[in-house]
């Protein structure tokens, strides 16, 4: 299982999930799939996550030596450098989309602010709800607005509905992870939605998000009269609900980084199968 742990711990799997969400965006908006854009997002996700893990590990390390730190985490460094090369290459291949790229980079950096070794930014550790929302929004923006910009689509009702459904979907996944990390976050003086509200309130929030997500997702597919996509979407909704219910019990590493993250891949796969 070492190979699977390597794939998960170096964000290769979650980058594949980002790739699949971009592919799903093209299909649901009824525009030709641009593989270069999907690969651009893959390498962007791979780079940003490994960048975040390196900052996180350094922030909570003894900080005795930067060279020793990089040596111990050389695999993450190599993956980060590889991702950077891929990002530069595919950014060169696609149309000029610098606006959304710059915004995406700024959103990614903003999420890592609580871990920066700057005393003036320590207040960001108490961001709580904003931290959770920011991560969900970043995922939504990257996997929707980059394809939309490349396809030169106007921001119409279909884009708004997809953005809403994707954001709520990602927010639910982020909350599941936040709930897992409550104890560790409190020890490290980090704040999230799960640390700021009670379990009962969190459950109410998740219920509201789930049914709003179903409504937005259904309206998007109804907008295009995609009956097959409607069926695929409700199957995805049932799976999301089942995984959330399982997350209320104590679960391990592979549950979160393979099954919970894998909901993104499952959702995209259901869309792809329904489009055939």
FENVEN-V18852 format. One record per backbone hydrogen bond with DSSP energy under -0.5 kcal/mol. CO is the residue of the C=O (numbers start at 0). NH is the residue of the N-H. If there is no record, write none. Layout:
CO,NH  CO,NH
This chain:
0,4  1,5  2,6  3,7  4,8  5,9  6,11  6,12  7,10  10,14  11,15  12,16  13,17  14,18  15,19  16,20  17,21  18,22  19,23  20,24  21,25  22,26  23,27  24,28  25,30  26,29  32,34  33,37  34,38  35,39  36,40  37,41  38,42  39,43  40,44  41,45  42,46  43,47  44,48  45,49  46,50  47,51  48,52  49,53  50,54  51,55  52,56  53,57  54,58  55,59  57,60  64,68  65,69  66,70  67,71  68,72  70,73  72,75  72,76  73,77  74,78  75,79  76,80  77,81  78,82  79,83  80,84  81,85  82,86  83,87  84,88  85,89  86,90  87,91  88,92  89,93  94,96  96,100  97,101  98,102  99,103  100,104  101,105  102,106  103,107  104,108  105,109  106,110  107,111  108,112  109,112  111,114  112,115  115,117  117,120  118,121  120,123  121,124  122,125  123,126  124,190  126,129  127,130  127,131  127,192  128,132  129,133  130,134  131,135  132,136  133,137  134,138  135,139  136,140  137,141  138,142  139,143  140,144  140,145  141,145  143,147  144,148  145,149  146,150  147,152  148,151  153,155  155,159  156,160  157,161  158,162  159,163  160,164  161,165  162,166  163,167  164,168  165,169  166,170  167,171  168,172  169,173  170,174  171,175  172,176  173,177  174,178  175,179  176,180  178,181  180,184  181,185  182,186  183,187  184,189  185,188  191,195  192,196  197,201  198,202  199,203  200,204  201,205  202,206  203,207  204,208  205,209  206,210  207,211  208,212  209,213  210,214  211,215  212,216  213,217  214,218  215,219  216,220  217,221  218,222  219,223  220,225  221,224  224,226  225,229  226,230  227,231  228,232  229,233  230,234  231,235  232,236  233,237  234,238  235,239  236,240  237,241  238,242  239,243  240,244  241,245  242,246  243,247  244,247  245,248  251,255  252,256  253,257  253,258  254,258  254,259  255,260  257,261  259,262  260,263  260,264  261,265  262,266  263,267  264,268  265,269  266,270  267,271  268,272  269,273  270,274  271,275  272,275
